[in-house]
Amino acid sequence: MARYTWLAIAALVMFSPLGTASAQQQPIPSPFPDLLKGTPQEEAACAPDSSRFCKRFEPDALQVLGCLQQNRSRISQSCQRVLRNRGV
């Protein structure tokens, strides 16, 4: 789950703006999978927020990140810090 959260953060930076996706749509594979890995601390910081607010979008990394951004005022300070530090 934390892996998907980090994937979402990195993918939005690379593929903004977000589009809408249906429940049946497959996640977009990243051409740079190594760039989508956060540190364990970064993943841990956003995992609870991803699970709480964005679980329905997993494993679509772009949708999860969009969800985290839409809920920015409601997510934890630690996850907000990760988003800021990553330029999202």
N, C-alpha and C positions, 0 to 999 in steps of 0.2 A: 504494500500500500504506500509506504513512504517513497518507494522508487517511482511510483506513478506521480506523486506530488512533485518530486524534483523534475521529472520529465516534463510535466506541465509548465513549470516555471521556465525552464530552458527553452522549450519549444515555442512559447509565446514570443520570447525575445527574437527568435529566428524567423518566425512565420506570422507576425502580426500583420493585419488585423484578423481577428477571429471570425470564422463563419459559424453558422448554426449547423448542428448535426442531428440526425435522427438517431433513435436508439439502436437501429440496426447497422448504422454506418461503422465501418472499421476505423480504428485510429490511424492517423497518418504516420507512416514510418519515418524516422529521422534519418537524414543522410549523414549525420554526424553523431552517432550514438554515444561516443565518448564525451562529447560536450554536454550531454544531458544528465550527467551524473553529478549529484551534489555530494557534499560531505555527509557522513552519517549524522552530524549535528544539524545540518541544514534540513535534511530529510525528517529528522525527529521533530524539528521545530514546526513544520507544516503538516505533518501527518495527522494530528488530531483535528485540525481545522479542515483538512481535505475530507477526512472521514465524516465529520459532522455536517459540513455544508455541501460537499461536492461528490459524495460517494456515487450518486447516480450517473456521473460522467466518466467514472473510471472504466476502462483504462485509457480513455482518450485524453492524452496529456494536454492538448490545446484547450479542450473543454474544461478540464479541471482548473487550469490556470485562469481561464476566463471567469470561472466561478469564484475562485479565490479573489480575483480582482473586484468582482461585483460585490463581494462580501468583505472587502478590505476593512471597513469600519467595525466589523464584527469578529474578525480573526484575531488571534493572539498577537501581542507585541513582537514575540520572537519570530513568528511567520512574516509579519509585516517587515521586520528588519531584513529577513532573507530576501524578500521581494525587492526591497530598496537596494540592498547590496548587489543584487543581480541586475539592476537597472529596469525592473518591471514595475 
